[in-house]
Amino acid sequence: MTDQQRYNAIVLGLGAMGSATLCQLALRGWRVLGLEQFSEGHSLGSSHGDSRIIRETYFERPLYVPLVRRAHELWRELEERSGAALMTINGGLMIGPPDGVVVTRTLRSAAEHHLPHELLTPAATRERFPAFRLADDLVAVLDPRAGYLDPEGCNKAHIDVAREAGAEARFDEPAHAWMPDGEGVRVTTPTGNHLADRLVVAGGAWTAELLRELQLPLIVERQSVFWLEPDVEAEQYNRAQFPIYAHEYKPGSICYGFPRLPRGVKASVMHDGETYEHPDRVRRTIDESEAGPLRDALRPVLPGLAEAAIRESGVCIFTNTPDRDFIVDFHPDYPQVLVSSACSGHGFKFASALGEVHADLLTTGSSRFDLSAFRIDRW
Ligand SMILES: Cc1cc2nc3c(=O)[nH]c(=O)nc-3n(C[C@H](O)[C@H](O)[C@H](O)COP(=O)(O)OP(=O)(O)OC[C@H]3O[C@@H](n4cnc5c(N)ncnc54)[C@H](O)[C@@H]3O)c2cc1C
C-alpha cells in the first residue's frame, strides 16, 4: 500500500457522531475515510427521523451545559456552510412536580450556568401555550433557547461539507474487522484493507461488538415513536405556540415531544422499551397498541394530544451506559483508537460539538471540555 492511500484517520460509523467527526477532521485538512455499513440516510441506527430536541437547561447533569452551548454555535455554523436549515429554536417546557427530578435539576442547571428561564404555573403555561393543560400539581420551566434539529439534514450536511473538504465517505461498506497495525490501524471491509494513523469508533449500537475485547456494559433499547394528528384546535400544535417539552410523568420517567412537523405531532416515552444485547435483533415492527403508555403519560399535560389519531409510527434504538452518560475516550490498550458512543438516548444535540471534541483529541491530544464523566474505564 502506498503512502498516498494511507489515511490520517478512519471514522467507523457515519451516524450523528461519525459524520460530525469526519467533517471536523476534513475541515482541519486531515485525509479521512468514513465507513458506513448501511446506505446514506438509513433508519436502522439512532440518527434517523424528522426531529431531535436541543435544550440548554440540562436536567441530566449541569456538566452538559457548556457542551450544548458549543453545539448550538456549531449547528448554526453548519447551517451557514451547507446552506441547509437545521435548527429551530422555539423554546422548551420542562414539566413535572415542583420537587421532581426534571424541575429541580433543570433549575439547578439554569442557576449554575446563569441560563435564562422562567418558572410557570399551570395557568401561566396555558395562557402562553394553549395546548398545554397541566394538572394542578405540576409546574413548567421554560427554556427559551430550546428547540429541535432535523437529524437527517444535520447528518447530510456534515457529510456534504466533509466531502467538499476532501473526505471520502463510503456507504454500504461494513467494517468486518479492525486491528492495530504498528502505531496505526488496519480496517478490513469487503473492498479490502484500509490503513490509517488513527481510528474513530462511532458505531452507535454496534459499539460493544466492535470493541468486544473491552466487554462494555452497553444495553441496546428499542424505542417506539408516534406521530399524532390532533384535529381539535389543531393550530395550537404549530411551533409558534407549541414548544418542545419533556414531562416527568412518574418519578424519573419522561415523555417528550415536538410541535407539528410534516409527518405529524411526534411524541414518545423515553426508556420504556425492550432491551437487547445486539441491535440486529431489535424488533422493527410496531403496532398501535404500543401507544397506550404514551397516551397515559400525555394525559396530565396535553389531554388533546393524548386522544389524537396516530398518523405514523417508527422504531429507533438507544445505546445505554449504566449511568446514561456517554463514552468519549481513547481505547485503554490502543491510544490510536478513539471511541465515541453510547449516547444513552440524548446524544444528538451534542453531535456537532462532539465532532469538534474528537478532532481536538486527535489533533492536539486534549479538549477544553471536562470529559471525565465519559471515560471508557469507569465501570
Ligand atoms: C427515538 C429516539 C429519539 C431521540 N431523541 C433525541 C433527542 O430528542 N435529542 C437528542 O439529543 N438525542 C436524541 N436521541 C439520541 C440520539 O439520536 C443518539 O444519541 C445519536 O443519534 C447517536 O448517534 P451515533 O452516531 O452514536 O449512532 P448511530 O447514528 O446509530 O450511528 C452509528 C453508525 O455506525 C454504523 N456502524 C456500526 N457498525 C459498523 C460497521 N461494522 N461498519 C460500518 N458502519 C458501522 C451504523 O450502521 C450506524 O449508522 C434519540 C434517539 C432515538 C432512538
The ligand as a MOL file (V3000), in Angstrom:
LIG
                    3D

  0  0  0     0  0            999 V3000
M  V30 BEGIN CTAB
M  V30 COUNTS 53 58 0 0 0
M  V30 BEGIN ATOM
M  V30 1 C -36.2950 7.6500 19.2430 0
M  V30 2 C -35.0740 8.4500 19.5690 0
M  V30 3 C -35.2340 9.7580 19.9820 0
M  V30 4 C -34.1290 10.5200 20.3430 0
M  V30 5 N -34.3160 11.8040 20.7060 0
M  V30 6 C -33.2520 12.6010 20.9620 0
M  V30 7 C -33.4320 13.9750 21.1950 0
M  V30 8 O -34.5540 14.4750 21.1770 0
M  V30 9 N -32.3260 14.7360 21.4160 0
M  V30 10 C -31.0790 14.2030 21.4310 0
M  V30 11 O -30.1120 14.9490 21.6590 0
M  V30 12 N -30.8660 12.8920 21.1870 0
M  V30 13 C -31.9200 12.0800 20.9630 0
M  V30 14 N -31.7470 10.7650 20.6720 0
M  V30 15 C -30.4060 10.1750 20.7520 0
M  V30 16 C -29.5870 10.4370 19.5250 0
M  V30 17 O -30.3640 10.3480 18.3760 0
M  V30 18 C -28.4280 9.4450 19.5250 0
M  V30 19 O -27.6950 9.6030 20.7510 0
M  V30 20 C -27.4880 9.6770 18.3740 0
M  V30 21 O -28.1980 9.7410 17.1600 0
M  V30 22 C -26.4680 8.5480 18.3320 0
M  V30 23 O -25.6230 8.7240 17.2110 0
M  V30 24 P -24.4620 7.6820 16.9220 0
M  V30 25 O -23.6530 8.2540 15.8280 0
M  V30 26 O -23.7760 7.3160 18.2130 0
M  V30 27 O -25.1950 6.3400 16.4870 0
M  V30 28 P -25.8030 5.9620 15.0400 0
M  V30 29 O -26.4980 7.1010 14.4440 0
M  V30 30 O -26.5840 4.7030 15.1960 0
M  V30 31 O -24.5120 5.7150 14.1800 0
M  V30 32 C -23.6970 4.5910 14.2920 0
M  V30 33 C -23.4270 4.1130 12.8920 0
M  V30 34 O -22.3800 3.1590 12.8930 0
M  V30 35 C -22.6500 2.2700 11.8490 0
M  V30 36 N -21.8620 1.0420 12.0450 0
M  V30 37 C -21.9090 0.2100 13.0900 0
M  V30 38 N -21.0770 -0.8300 12.9160 0
M  V30 39 C -20.4690 -0.6420 11.7160 0
M  V30 40 C -19.5080 -1.3780 10.9660 0
M  V30 41 N -19.0050 -2.5420 11.3990 0
M  V30 42 N -19.1180 -0.8850 9.7690 0
M  V30 43 C -19.6020 0.2950 9.3000 0
M  V30 44 N -20.5510 1.0070 9.9550 0
M  V30 45 C -20.9670 0.5520 11.1500 0
M  V30 46 C -24.1420 2.0350 11.9790 0
M  V30 47 O -24.7030 1.4700 10.8310 0
M  V30 48 C -24.6380 3.4430 12.2650 0
M  V30 49 O -25.0230 4.1360 11.1080 0
M  V30 50 C -32.8370 9.9540 20.2950 0
M  V30 51 C -32.6610 8.6320 19.8600 0
M  V30 52 C -33.7720 7.8980 19.4900 0
M  V30 53 C -33.5630 6.4860 19.0330 0
M  V30 END ATOM
M  V30 BEGIN BOND
M  V30 1 1 1 2
M  V30 2 1 2 3
M  V30 3 2 2 52
M  V30 4 2 3 4
M  V30 5 1 4 5
M  V30 6 1 4 50
M  V30 7 2 5 6
M  V30 8 1 6 7
M  V30 9 1 6 13
M  V30 10 2 7 8
M  V30 11 1 7 9
M  V30 12 1 9 10
M  V30 13 2 10 11
M  V30 14 1 10 12
M  V30 15 2 12 13
M  V30 16 1 13 14
M  V30 17 1 14 15
M  V30 18 1 14 50
M  V30 19 1 15 16
M  V30 20 1 16 17
M  V30 21 1 16 18
M  V30 22 1 18 19
M  V30 23 1 18 20
M  V30 24 1 20 21
M  V30 25 1 20 22
M  V30 26 1 22 23
M  V30 27 1 23 24
M  V30 28 2 24 25
M  V30 29 1 24 26
M  V30 30 1 24 27
M  V30 31 1 27 28
M  V30 32 2 28 29
M  V30 33 1 28 30
M  V30 34 1 28 31
M  V30 35 1 31 32
M  V30 36 1 32 33
M  V30 37 1 33 34
M  V30 38 1 33 48
M  V30 39 1 34 35
M  V30 40 1 35 36
M  V30 41 1 35 46
M  V30 42 1 36 37
M  V30 43 1 36 45
M  V30 44 2 37 38
M  V30 45 1 38 39
M  V30 46 1 39 40
M  V30 47 2 39 45
M  V30 48 1 40 41
M  V30 49 2 40 42
M  V30 50 1 42 43
M  V30 51 2 43 44
M  V30 52 1 44 45
M  V30 53 1 46 47
M  V30 54 1 46 48
M  V30 55 1 48 49
M  V30 56 2 50 51
M  V30 57 1 51 52
M  V30 58 1 52 53
M  V30 END BOND
M  V30 END CTAB
M  END
